[in-house]
Amino acid sequence: MKRNSLYLLSLVLVFAMLFVSFGCEEAEEVVGEPVAEDFIVVAAGSPGGVYFPLGAGLAYVFERRLEGVTAMSETTGASVENCRLVAGGESEMGMAMANVAWDAYVGEEAFEEDGELPIRTLFSMYPAQQHLITLEGSGIESVEDLVGKSVSVDAPGSGCEVTSYIILEAAGIMDDVDTLNYSQPEARDALVDGEVDAVFYNFASPAAVVDEIMAARDIRFVPLEMDLMDVIIEDYPYFSPGVIPEGHYGLEEDVDALTVGNLMVVHEDMSDDFAYDLLTAIFHEESLDELIGIHPIAQNFQVELAAEAPVPFHPGAERYFEEHVK
């Protein structure tokens, strides 16, 4: 069965990473009382980004700290698909970019035919930058230079795809760009092989898939002009100006980049106690150490930062943050 194979893949990945980071150790204490739900599917993303290892790590944490719970991480097309999976009850939790989660909550943009989806925020995970990458010598130095070029906008149903289209529309070049839907690993290979001129990615830097491209080719990070960023943020206030920082990927200076938060969403009908227990497991001190060992972006898992999101919080999450945010 698909779920069983994905479950085994998740466990193999996590145990391998944790063995390297922490060595063999006995399971820690279980948090709280046994919960009503006994099976959790975390809708994550594709290999190469941040969602994929974090999803596997969270599944590991839930099995260690929630009595009687079996958990697995599911490979998906990311944000748009994850919101639908959670709303349809096919996944208990889903990772989504904040702009996509908002559209799902209000039934707009990609969700006009779906209508308002019954999702709520469990916690805000971390901010992520929209990367635009090309090869050295391509002549692409700005978004406007994408006219007449082929560009990967990420997998269908991903938040990166949505954000890529917002950028191209705001720049007034949407109809002049050949957009292609490649997954993160497919986009890597296509850029390395010269099959596309540029790729959009959305994840927190640094990301492994970019390092893999750099191992094969010399690349250029294309900055997003501040005036274009201002236009986008005026229409979509859940975005913010940000940078891919100096030092990441060996950069000698910051690269201006549109930035958006990433949320963990759950169904509005999840029990309050279960939502509370999920957060208790995640923000356990040793859980955080384990998650950071899996991916350093988990350093952003701080209760104060986690309690801010554009999509309303689940009541169980509200109770947790009321008790834990100072």
Secondary structure, 3 states (H helix, E strand, C coil): CHHHHHHHHHHHHHHHHHHHHHCCCCCCCCCCCCCCCCEEEEECCCCCCCHHHHHHHHHHHHHHHCCCCEEEEECCCCHHHHHHHHHCCCCCEEEEEHHHHHHHHHCCHHHCCCCCCCEEEEEEEEEEEEEEEEECCCCCCCHHHHCCCEEECCCCCCHHHHHHHHHHHHHCCHHHCEEECCCHHHHHHHHHCCCCCEEEEEECCCCHHHHHHHHHCCEEECCCCHHHHHHHHHHCCCEEEEEECCCHHHCCCCEEEEEEEEEEEEECCCCHHHHHHHHHHHCCHHHHHHHHHHCHHHHHCCHHHHCCCCCCECHHHHHHHHHHCC
